Structures are given as C-alpha cells and as structure tokens.
C-alpha cells in the first residue's frame, strides 16, 4: 500500500503540515514547572458540581505555579449540544470564580492558541489525520451501521470483547482499489486508528491521583474522524492538548478506560504525553451505602441549585477545597482570614476513591463564611441574589441600603459573630420582620392570658425611651417583670417553677413577639434602635388592639 498516495486521496485539500502548526503554536513562555491546563467541558447545558471540582483543581494547579488555565469547548458531538449552552457554561463558571487566562468567551476567543471551540478546528485535525494515514497508522473504514451492529451481535453471542479489532477490523488492510471504489460510489467513511497493541501486554503508568496503575494495551482500531470530518474526543484532545501546550490533564476517573488508547495515540502522533490527574467521583449516602451523585436523582449536583439556594460563591469554594485536600480545614483554622489562594494545594492529596458530598457540612461552612463577612459585603451579595430570585425582597433592600445594612450588621464582627444565615434564602425569614409587609401576626403562648400579655406590653410602652442605653432598657424590662409578679431570678424559677407565673424571659418574649412577630430574633434592643421609636410603638399598639 502506498500510504502517501492514500493520504493524498483522502485529504486532497490539506496543504498544511504538522511543522507549520508547530510554528504557529510555539512552546509557551512560562516559568519552569508552570502548569498549563484546561477545563474542557461539552456544551450540554448542564454544568455540575463535578465541573467545579475539576475546575478548581485545574485553576489552583495552574495559578499557584505561575502557569495558564484556559477554557476549551469540546463540541465535537453535535447531537448532545444544547443551544445557548456555551453561554450558560461560561457564565456559570465565571459566577463560581473560575478565572481563565484565555480560551472561549461569550464574545469569541481570547488567546493565541485558538480556536478554542473544537468544531472550528477541523482543518487542524485533518493535518494530523493525513500524517497518520501517510505513515500507515490510520485508514478509512466504510462499514455501515448495519454491519457494525451485526459484528457486535456476533461478538456478544461468542462472548467476545466488543469492538473493531483483529479479524473484525475488515477495512484495516483493504487494497487501494477497494477504497477507491467506495469513494467513487460516494459512500461515507470514518478514519480509524491502526492499533499495534495487544491485550496480552501490560505496562505501568503513574497518575497524579491514582498513583501507579497497571495498564492493559489497547488493541481496538478506534475512530479518529467521524464521517462528517469532525474528530472524536480522543483524537481532538490529543491534538489540542499538544498544540495548546497542555502539561496536565485534569478529568474524571470515568475516563480511565480510555487511557490506554490515549497513551498509544500520543505516541503515534509523536507528542509528549501530559501528566494525568484522574479525579474520583462525588458520592452521597443513600441509606447505608454510597453512590455517585446523579443528574436524575440529585438536584444538588447542578451548580444552578447552589445559586438559586443562595450559597455564596466563597462558601462553595471553601467547601470544595475541604473535599480536594484533607489538610485544608486545619490550614483554615490556623488562617481564618487569609484568602483561600494562600493555601498550598496539591493534587497528590486528592482522595483517589472520590469524595462524599455532605450537604450539612456545606451549610455549616457557609454559615461560617457569611458570619466572617462585613455588612457591606453581605448586603451586596444578598441584593444580587434577591434581584434574581426574590425581586420584591430585592426592591425593599435596594430602596434603603443604609437601613438594610444596619440590620445585617447586628451581631457581626468580634470573636463570636452571629451565624444566622447559611444561604440567602434564609435572609427574609431572618430579617423580613424589619419590613412591615413581611411582619407576621404574633401567636402568644397559651399558658399566658391575653390580660397578662396586655399588661406587660402596656407597662413597656409607658417606660419605653428610645434614647435609653441597653442597660437601662433591660432594667426597665426587669422592673415590669417584678410588677407583674414574675421573677428575674432564673435559678429560683428553675428550683420551683410553680412559685412564679413566669420569668423575665417570658416578658421579653411578649415584647419581642409584639415587635417582630417572632419568638426568636436578633438582639431586641438593637432591633428597636433600628426600627425607631415610632415604628416600635406602632407595632406594639397594633398588637394591644388585637388582643
């Protein structure tokens, strides 16, 4: 077989050579040891937590080494692509703080190593496809879907491994005459890799997460180019990672079965193999057993879930970092105010088996993150969320920023800040009573008569002075307690609850419920200072009239 003639026959319009592409995409000018890596998702419209895990791993490896992180859209599978998915993908990753140095953007490409969308790189792949054919390492296959289906059925009936290999690779050594006849008839073809591997052979391979692996050689003649001339993922990623000068490939361990072919393909193309970082799956407890997070069963897999729930990006970031490196939590305790980027991330500390997703822990992390924010930051993030997911609440926040920030400042700062919110969906239940439209009608404990509640509230109005400091304010509450025959001595009450009709805590609750509609709220004195004299009095009077 004259392989050069076959290459010219299959790719008559390809004039570029691998050498010209090497010149067009030179080695990057980066520090020694710098990591060049990428996120390379498919535009399916579904951006999930696993994308973020891989993205943060890639981002940390690249940026803490002085390297480059780029976004490449792997859109070779047109059947799976969802209209508008690229925009969703880019916006979602941007929302979660994945900062790309170059790559695909909504407005096009940014960077010198593009195009960054694989369907726009067809001409590049054809250069290397022609090279492989000219070297006898690839060949056209004219098998129909029916023929391939019959082949698979025969293999299954014979309990053989399915695939296009050995005697089943019926186009592997066909003559030029047979190929020319098919081309003249206008029959479609795919380009297949001519494997030289054997399943009898194994070799060792080092993965940065999995460690030393024993790999069985690939013996299947996989498809490189589909009948429309667009490459498969396998071929495209090899060419792209070489020309974009990728040093590390971060991906899920579901790709491990393809590793033998990828290693084989890089060698055939004459490319240096990048280092691989195969990340284990995210799992959750299902009863007493673990299973992978599922798109169908688990809404928490989708990143849109966290945005809608109102988890701050910083909280999701913090939680993911605890999953990626087990020593992150110890570092965070020792460095409570340091930026997460100061942490020395290592892919070697990733759990090879994957991580257990714990929603309760994420919520706890988020509470801590929000508690550490100042009121200005909380306001900005809450307003951004509310505008999209609760516009009425957002309008109230935006109408009087100073008022909203004063509310959000309650209990903030100091060594033990309040931890009232884990997500922005909890903001309105927490602070909504400050807005008259959200104020709930209080329901008082049935063990106290309406007359008792009215007496306590009436006495409070008589003594209430907005200019009192918190000490004087509470002394007045204690005085009302004693006037009602209740006690301020909590120890005495606990010793004999029947000796008193109630305590200062009960009187405070009456006042709290009349003012806020709730039995629990932030510091009541501070609440009244923010509401002001007129609104506080008006609320208590309204409750008195209703009793």
C-alpha positions as CSV (number, residue, x, y, z in Angstrom):
1,X,0.0,0.0,0.0
2,X,1.3,3.4,-0.9
3,X,0.2,5.2,2.3
4,X,1.3,8.7,1.0
5,X,-1.0,8.2,-2.0
6,X,-3.8,7.1,0.3
7,X,-3.3,10.2,2.4
8,X,-3.4,12.5,-0.6
9,X,-6.6,10.7,-1.8
10,X,-8.4,11.1,1.4
11,X,-7.2,14.6,2.2
12,X,-6.6,16.3,-1.2
13,X,-7.1,19.8,0.2
14,X,-4.8,19.6,3.2
15,X,-1.7,21.6,2.4
16,X,-0.6,22.5,6.0
17,X,1.9,20.2,7.7
18,X,2.5,19.4,11.4
19,X,5.6,21.5,11.1
20,X,3.7,24.6,10.1
21,X,1.3,24.1,13.0
22,X,4.2,23.7,15.4
23,X,5.5,27.1,14.3
24,X,2.0,28.6,14.6
25,X,1.6,27.3,18.2
26,X,5.0,27.5,19.8
27,X,6.0,26.5,23.3
28,X,4.7,28.9,25.9
29,X,7.0,31.3,27.6
30,X,6.2,30.3,31.2
31,X,8.4,29.7,34.3
32,X,9.9,26.3,34.7
33,X,7.5,23.9,36.4
34,X,4.5,26.0,35.5
35,X,1.3,24.0,34.9
36,X,-0.6,24.6,31.7
37,X,-4.1,23.1,32.0
38,X,-7.7,23.5,30.9
39,X,-11.3,23.0,31.5
40,X,-12.8,21.3,28.5
41,X,-16.5,20.6,29.1
42,X,-19.1,19.7,26.5
43,X,-21.9,22.3,25.9
44,X,-24.7,20.1,27.1
45,X,-26.4,22.9,29.1
46,X,-25.8,21.1,32.4
47,X,-23.0,22.5,34.5
48,X,-22.5,20.3,37.6
49,X,-20.5,20.2,40.8
50,X,-18.0,17.8,39.2
51,X,-17.1,20.5,36.7
52,X,-16.4,22.9,39.6
53,X,-14.3,20.2,41.4
54,X,-12.2,19.7,38.2
55,X,-12.2,23.5,37.6
56,X,-10.8,24.4,41.0
57,X,-8.2,21.6,40.8
58,X,-7.1,22.9,37.4
59,X,-7.2,26.6,38.5
60,X,-5.2,26.0,41.6
61,X,-2.6,23.9,39.9
62,X,-2.1,26.5,37.1
63,X,-2.2,29.7,39.0
64,X,-0.1,28.7,42.1
65,X,2.6,27.5,39.7
66,X,2.6,30.6,37.5
67,X,1.0,28.7,34.7
68,X,-2.0,29.1,32.5
69,X,-5.7,28.0,32.7
70,X,-7.7,28.1,29.5
71,X,-11.3,27.1,28.6
72,X,-11.8,24.8,25.6
73,X,-15.3,23.9,24.5
74,X,-15.4,20.3,23.3
75,X,-18.3,20.5,20.9
76,X,-17.5,17.6,18.6
77,X,-20.7,15.8,19.5
78,X,-23.3,17.9,17.8
79,X,-26.1,15.6,18.9
80,X,-25.5,16.4,22.6
81,X,-25.1,20.2,22.1
82,X,-27.9,22.4,23.6
83,X,-28.5,25.8,22.0
84,X,-27.1,28.5,24.3
85,X,-25.2,26.0,26.4
86,X,-21.8,27.7,25.8
87,X,-23.1,30.9,27.3
88,X,-24.6,29.1,30.3
89,X,-21.3,27.3,30.7
90,X,-19.2,30.4,30.6
91,X,-21.5,32.4,32.8
92,X,-21.8,29.7,35.4
93,X,-18.0,29.1,35.7
94,X,-17.5,32.9,35.9
95,X,-20.0,33.1,38.7
96,X,-18.1,30.5,40.7
97,X,-14.8,32.3,40.4
98,X,-13.1,30.2,37.8
99,X,-10.8,32.8,36.2
100,X,-9.5,31.7,32.8
101,X,-6.4,33.3,31.3
102,X,-7.5,32.5,27.8
103,X,-10.0,30.5,25.8
104,X,-13.6,30.6,24.7
105,X,-15.6,33.6,25.8
106,X,-19.2,34.6,25.0
107,X,-17.9,37.2,22.5
108,X,-15.5,34.8,20.8
109,X,-11.9,33.6,21.6
110,X,-9.3,35.3,23.8
111,X,-5.8,33.9,23.3
112,X,-3.1,33.0,20.8
113,X,-3.7,29.2,20.8
114,X,-7.2,29.1,19.4
115,X,-9.7,28.5,18.1
116,X,-10.9,27.2,21.4
117,X,-14.0,25.5,20.1
118,X,-13.2,22.1,18.6
119,X,-15.7,22.3,15.7
120,X,-13.8,25.3,14.5
121,X,-10.5,23.3,14.5
122,X,-11.5,20.7,11.9
123,X,-8.7,21.8,9.4
124,X,-6.1,21.3,12.2
125,X,-7.2,17.8,13.0
126,X,-7.1,16.9,9.3
127,X,-3.4,17.8,9.1
128,X,-2.6,15.2,11.7
129,X,-5.1,12.7,10.3
130,X,-3.3,13.0,7.0
131,X,0.0,12.5,8.7
132,X,-1.2,9.3,10.4
133,X,-2.6,7.9,7.1
134,X,0.7,8.7,5.3
135,X,2.6,6.7,8.0
136,X,0.2,3.7,7.8
137,X,-1.1,4.5,11.3
138,X,-4.7,5.2,10.2
139,X,-7.1,4.1,7.5
140,X,-10.6,4.7,6.1
141,X,-13.4,2.4,7.1
142,X,-16.6,2.1,5.1
143,X,-18.6,-0.2,7.4
144,X,-22.3,0.7,7.6
145,X,-24.2,0.9,10.9
146,X,-25.9,-2.4,10.0
147,X,-22.5,-4.1,9.5
148,X,-21.2,-2.8,12.8
149,X,-24.4,-3.9,14.6
150,X,-24.1,-7.4,13.2
151,X,-20.5,-7.5,14.2
152,X,-21.4,-6.6,17.8
153,X,-24.2,-9.2,17.9
154,X,-21.7,-11.9,16.8
155,X,-19.2,-10.8,19.4
156,X,-21.8,-10.9,22.1
157,X,-23.0,-14.3,21.0
158,X,-19.5,-15.6,21.1
159,X,-18.9,-13.9,24.5
160,X,-16.0,-11.9,22.9
161,X,-15.0,-8.3,23.7
162,X,-16.9,-6.0,21.5
163,X,-15.1,-3.6,19.3
164,X,-13.4,-3.1,15.9
165,X,-10.2,-5.2,16.2
166,X,-8.4,-8.2,14.9
167,X,-10.4,-10.2,12.3
168,X,-13.3,-7.9,12.9
169,X,-11.3,-4.9,11.5
170,X,-12.3,-5.8,8.0
171,X,-11.1,-2.5,6.4
172,X,-7.8,-2.5,8.1
173,X,-5.8,-4.0,5.2
174,X,-8.0,-3.4,2.2
175,X,-6.5,-2.5,-1.2
176,X,-6.3,0.9,-2.7
177,X,-8.7,-0.4,-5.4
178,X,-11.4,-1.3,-2.8
179,X,-11.0,2.1,-1.1
180,X,-11.2,4.0,-4.5
181,X,-14.3,2.1,-5.4
182,X,-16.1,3.1,-2.2
183,X,-15.0,6.7,-2.7
184,X,-16.2,6.7,-6.3
185,X,-19.5,5.4,-5.2
186,X,-19.8,8.3,-2.7
187,X,-20.0,6.1,0.3
188,X,-19.3,7.7,3.7
189,X,-16.2,6.7,5.7
190,X,-14.7,7.2,9.1
191,X,-10.9,7.3,9.8
192,X,-9.7,4.6,12.2
193,X,-6.5,4.3,14.1
194,X,-4.4,1.3,13.3
195,X,-3.7,-0.2,16.7
196,X,-0.4,-2.1,17.3
197,X,-1.4,-3.0,20.9
198,X,-2.3,-6.4,22.4
199,X,-4.5,-7.2,25.4
200,X,-1.8,-9.7,26.3
201,X,0.6,-6.8,27.1
202,X,0.5,-4.6,30.2
203,X,2.6,-1.6,31.3
204,X,2.9,0.7,34.4
205,X,1.6,4.2,34.4
206,X,1.8,7.0,37.0
207,X,-1.3,9.0,37.6
208,X,-1.0,12.1,39.9
209,X,-4.1,11.0,41.9
210,X,-4.4,7.2,41.5
211,X,-0.7,6.5,41.8
212,X,0.9,3.6,40.0
213,X,-1.5,1.9,37.6
214,X,-1.2,-1.3,35.6
215,X,-2.5,-0.6,32.1
216,X,-3.5,-3.2,29.5
217,X,-2.6,-2.1,26.0
218,X,-5.4,-1.0,23.6
219,X,-6.0,-3.3,20.6
220,X,-9.1,-1.6,19.2
221,X,-9.0,0.4,16.0
222,X,-10.9,3.4,17.4
223,X,-12.5,6.1,15.2
224,X,-10.4,9.3,14.9
225,X,-12.6,11.2,12.4
226,X,-16.3,10.7,12.0
227,X,-18.0,10.7,8.6
228,X,-18.6,14.4,8.7
229,X,-14.8,15.0,9.2
230,X,-15.2,16.1,12.8
231,X,-12.9,14.3,15.2
232,X,-13.9,12.1,18.2
233,X,-13.0,13.4,21.6
234,X,-10.0,11.0,21.7
235,X,-8.3,12.4,18.6
236,X,-9.3,16.0,19.2
237,X,-8.0,16.1,22.8
238,X,-4.6,14.7,21.8
239,X,-4.1,17.2,19.0
240,X,-5.4,20.2,21.1
241,X,-3.5,19.4,24.3
242,X,-0.3,19.1,22.3
243,X,-0.8,22.4,20.3
244,X,-2.1,24.3,23.3
245,X,0.9,23.0,25.2
246,X,-1.1,21.4,28.0
247,X,1.2,19.9,30.7
248,X,-1.5,18.4,32.9
249,X,-4.9,16.9,32.1
250,X,-7.5,17.0,34.9
251,X,-10.5,14.9,34.3
252,X,-12.9,12.5,36.0
253,X,-11.8,8.9,36.5
254,X,-14.6,7.7,34.3
255,X,-12.0,8.4,31.5
256,X,-9.5,5.8,32.9
257,X,-10.7,3.0,30.5
258,X,-9.7,5.3,27.5
259,X,-6.2,6.0,28.9
260,X,-4.5,3.0,27.1
261,X,-5.7,4.4,23.7
262,X,-4.8,8.0,24.6
263,X,-1.3,7.0,25.6
264,X,-1.0,5.0,22.3
265,X,-2.3,7.9,20.3
266,X,0.1,10.5,21.8
267,X,3.0,8.2,21.0
268,X,1.8,7.6,17.4
269,X,1.5,11.4,16.8
270,X,4.9,12.0,18.3
271,X,3.6,14.1,21.1
272,X,4.9,14.3,24.6
273,X,2.3,12.8,27.0
274,X,0.9,15.3,29.5
275,X,0.6,14.3,33.2
276,X,-2.9,13.0,34.0
277,X,-4.9,13.9,37.1
278,X,-7.9,11.5,37.3
279,X,-10.4,12.7,39.9
280,X,-12.7,10.3,41.8
281,X,-16.5,10.8,41.7
282,X,-18.6,12.8,44.1
283,X,-20.8,10.5,46.1
284,X,-23.5,10.7,48.7
285,X,-25.0,8.3,51.2
286,X,-28.1,6.5,50.0
287,X,-29.4,4.7,53.1
288,X,-26.3,2.8,54.4
289,X,-24.4,2.7,51.1
290,X,-22.6,5.2,48.9
291,X,-23.5,6.0,45.3
292,X,-22.4,8.6,42.7
293,X,-24.3,11.9,42.6
294,X,-26.9,11.6,39.8
295,X,-28.2,14.2,37.5
296,X,-31.6,12.5,37.5
297,X,-31.9,11.9,41.3
298,X,-29.9,14.7,43.0
299,X,-30.7,18.4,42.4
300,X,-27.6,19.3,44.4
301,X,-25.4,18.1,41.5
302,X,-26.3,21.1,39.3
303,X,-24.5,24.3,40.0
304,X,-27.7,26.3,39.3
305,X,-29.0,24.7,42.5
306,X,-26.4,26.5,44.7
307,X,-27.0,29.8,43.1
308,X,-30.8,29.5,43.5
309,X,-30.5,28.4,47.1
310,X,-28.2,31.4,47.7
311,X,-24.9,29.8,48.7
312,X,-22.2,32.5,48.4
313,X,-19.6,31.5,45.9
314,X,-16.9,31.8,48.6
315,X,-18.8,29.2,50.7
316,X,-19.0,26.7,47.8
317,X,-15.3,27.4,47.1
318,X,-14.4,26.8,50.7
319,X,-16.3,23.5,50.9
320,X,-14.9,22.2,47.6
321,X,-11.4,22.9,49.0
322,X,-12.1,20.8,52.0
323,X,-13.0,18.0,49.6
324,X,-9.9,18.4,47.5
325,X,-7.3,18.5,50.2
326,X,-7.8,17.0,53.6
327,X,-5.4,19.4,55.3
328,X,-7.3,22.4,54.1
329,X,-9.5,22.6,57.2
330,X,-6.5,22.6,59.5
331,X,-5.0,25.4,57.4
332,X,-8.2,27.4,57.5
333,X,-8.4,27.1,61.3
334,X,-4.9,28.4,61.6
335,X,-5.5,31.1,59.0
336,X,-9.1,32.2,59.4
337,X,-8.9,35.5,57.5
338,X,-6.4,34.5,54.8
339,X,-7.5,34.2,51.2
340,X,-8.0,30.6,50.1
341,X,-5.5,31.1,47.4
342,X,-2.7,31.3,50.0
343,X,-3.3,27.5,50.7
344,X,-0.6,25.3,49.1
345,X,-2.9,23.0,47.1
346,X,-1.6,19.6,46.0
347,X,-3.3,17.2,43.5
348,X,-1.5,14.4,45.3
349,X,-3.7,14.9,48.3
350,X,-6.9,14.3,46.3
351,X,-8.8,11.2,47.5
352,X,-8.2,8.5,44.8
353,X,-11.6,7.0,45.6
354,X,-13.5,10.2,45.3
355,X,-15.3,12.3,48.0
356,X,-18.5,12.0,49.9
357,X,-20.7,15.1,49.4
358,X,-22.1,16.3,52.7
359,X,-24.9,19.0,52.4
360,X,-25.0,19.6,56.1
361,X,-21.2,20.3,56.2
362,X,-21.6,22.7,53.2
363,X,-24.3,24.5,55.1
364,X,-22.1,24.7,58.2
365,X,-19.2,26.0,56.1
366,X,-21.5,28.6,54.5
367,X,-22.6,29.9,57.9
368,X,-19.1,30.5,58.9
369,X,-18.2,32.2,55.6
370,X,-21.2,34.6,55.9
371,X,-20.5,35.2,59.6
372,X,-17.0,36.4,58.7
373,X,-18.3,38.9,56.1
374,X,-18.9,42.6,56.9
375,X,-22.4,44.0,56.5
376,X,-21.5,45.8,53.2
377,X,-20.4,42.5,51.6
378,X,-23.4,40.6,52.9
379,X,-25.7,43.4,51.5
380,X,-24.1,43.4,48.1
381,X,-24.3,39.6,47.7
382,X,-27.8,39.3,49.2
383,X,-29.1,42.1,46.9
384,X,-27.6,40.4,43.8
385,X,-29.3,37.2,44.7
386,X,-32.6,38.7,45.7
387,X,-32.9,40.7,42.4
388,X,-32.9,37.4,40.5
389,X,-34.7,35.1,42.9
390,X,-36.9,37.3,45.1
391,X,-37.4,40.6,43.3
392,X,-39.9,42.0,45.8
393,X,-37.5,41.5,48.7
394,X,-34.7,42.8,46.5
395,X,-36.6,46.0,45.8
396,X,-37.0,46.6,49.6
397,X,-33.3,46.0,50.2
398,X,-32.4,48.4,47.4
399,X,-34.9,51.1,48.4
400,X,-33.0,51.9,51.7
401,X,-29.5,50.4,51.6
402,X,-28.5,52.1,54.9
403,X,-31.4,50.5,56.7
404,X,-30.7,47.0,55.3
405,X,-27.0,47.3,56.1
406,X,-27.8,48.3,59.7
407,X,-30.0,45.2,60.0
408,X,-27.3,43.0,58.6
409,X,-24.7,44.5,60.9
410,X,-26.4,43.1,64.0
411,X,-24.1,40.8,65.9
412,X,-21.5,41.0,63.1
413,X,-17.8,41.3,64.0
414,X,-16.0,40.3,67.2
415,X,-14.7,36.8,68.1
416,X,-18.1,35.2,68.1
417,X,-20.2,36.7,65.3
418,X,-23.8,35.6,64.9
419,X,-24.4,32.7,62.5
420,X,-28.0,33.3,61.5
421,X,-27.8,32.5,57.8
422,X,-26.2,29.7,55.7
423,X,-27.9,30.7,52.4
424,X,-29.6,33.8,51.1
425,X,-32.9,32.1,51.1
426,X,-32.8,32.3,54.8
427,X,-32.4,36.1,54.8
428,X,-36.0,37.0,54.5
429,X,-37.2,34.6,57.3
430,X,-34.4,36.1,59.4
431,X,-34.8,39.8,58.8
432,X,-38.1,40.2,57.0
433,X,-39.9,41.4,60.1
434,X,-38.0,44.7,59.8
435,X,-40.3,45.4,56.8
436,X,-43.9,46.0,57.7
437,X,-45.2,44.0,54.7
438,X,-43.4,40.8,56.0
439,X,-44.4,41.3,59.7
440,X,-46.3,38.3,61.0
441,X,-49.1,38.4,63.5
442,X,-47.7,37.0,66.8
443,X,-49.2,33.9,68.4
444,X,-48.5,34.1,72.2
445,X,-48.0,31.1,74.5
446,X,-51.5,29.8,75.6
447,X,-50.4,29.4,79.1
448,X,-50.4,33.2,79.5
449,X,-53.7,35.1,79.4
450,X,-54.4,37.9,77.0
451,X,-54.7,40.2,80.0
452,X,-51.2,39.3,81.2
453,X,-49.7,40.0,77.8
454,X,-51.6,43.3,77.5
455,X,-50.4,44.3,80.9
456,X,-46.8,43.6,80.1
457,X,-46.9,45.4,76.8
458,X,-48.8,48.4,78.2
459,X,-46.2,48.8,81.0
460,X,-43.4,48.6,78.4
461,X,-44.9,51.4,76.3
462,X,-45.2,53.6,79.5
463,X,-41.5,53.1,80.2
464,X,-40.0,52.9,76.6
465,X,-37.5,55.6,75.8
466,X,-35.5,55.1,72.5
467,X,-32.6,57.1,74.0
468,X,-32.0,54.6,76.8
469,X,-28.8,52.6,76.6
470,X,-29.2,48.8,76.6
471,X,-28.5,48.5,80.3
472,X,-31.3,51.0,81.3
473,X,-33.6,49.4,78.7
474,X,-33.2,46.0,80.2
475,X,-33.6,47.3,83.8
476,X,-37.0,48.6,82.8
477,X,-37.9,45.2,81.4
478,X,-36.9,43.6,84.7
479,X,-38.9,46.2,86.6
480,X,-42.0,45.3,84.5
481,X,-41.3,41.6,85.3
482,X,-41.5,42.2,89.0
483,X,-44.6,44.5,88.8
484,X,-46.4,41.5,87.1
485,X,-45.3,39.2,89.9
486,X,-42.9,37.3,87.5
487,X,-39.3,36.7,88.6
488,X,-36.0,37.9,87.3
489,X,-34.2,35.1,89.3
490,X,-33.9,32.3,86.9
491,X,-32.3,30.0,89.4
492,X,-35.2,30.4,91.8
493,X,-37.6,29.7,88.9
494,X,-35.8,26.5,87.9
495,X,-35.8,25.4,91.5
496,X,-39.6,25.9,91.8
497,X,-41.4,26.8,88.6
498,X,-44.8,26.8,90.4
499,X,-43.8,29.7,92.6
500,X,-44.0,32.2,89.8
501,X,-46.4,32.8,86.9
502,X,-43.4,33.4,84.6
503,X,-39.9,35.0,84.2
504,X,-38.2,37.9,82.7
505,X,-37.6,35.7,79.7
506,X,-41.3,35.4,79.2
507,X,-41.9,39.2,79.5
508,X,-39.1,39.7,77.0
509,X,-40.7,37.3,74.6
510,X,-44.0,39.1,74.8
511,X,-42.3,42.3,73.8
512,X,-40.2,40.5,71.2
513,X,-43.3,38.9,69.6
514,X,-45.2,42.2,69.5
515,X,-42.3,44.0,67.9
516,X,-41.1,41.3,65.5
517,X,-43.9,38.7,65.2
518,X,-41.3,36.1,66.2
519,X,-40.2,34.3,69.3
520,X,-36.6,34.4,68.1
521,X,-34.8,37.4,66.7
522,X,-31.5,39.3,66.9
523,X,-30.9,41.4,70.0
524,X,-34.2,43.1,70.8
525,X,-32.7,46.3,72.0
526,X,-30.8,46.7,68.7
527,X,-33.9,45.8,66.7
528,X,-35.8,48.6,68.3
529,X,-33.0,51.0,67.7
530,X,-33.1,50.2,64.0
531,X,-36.9,50.3,63.8
532,X,-37.0,53.6,65.7
533,X,-39.4,54.8,68.3
534,X,-42.5,55.4,66.1
535,X,-42.5,52.1,64.4
536,X,-41.7,50.2,67.6
537,X,-44.6,51.8,69.4
538,X,-47.0,51.5,66.4
539,X,-46.3,47.7,66.3
540,X,-46.9,47.2,70.0
541,X,-50.1,49.3,69.9
542,X,-51.4,47.3,67.0
543,X,-50.9,44.0,68.9
544,X,-52.6,45.5,72.0
545,X,-55.6,46.5,69.9
546,X,-55.8,42.9,68.6
547,X,-55.8,41.2,72.0
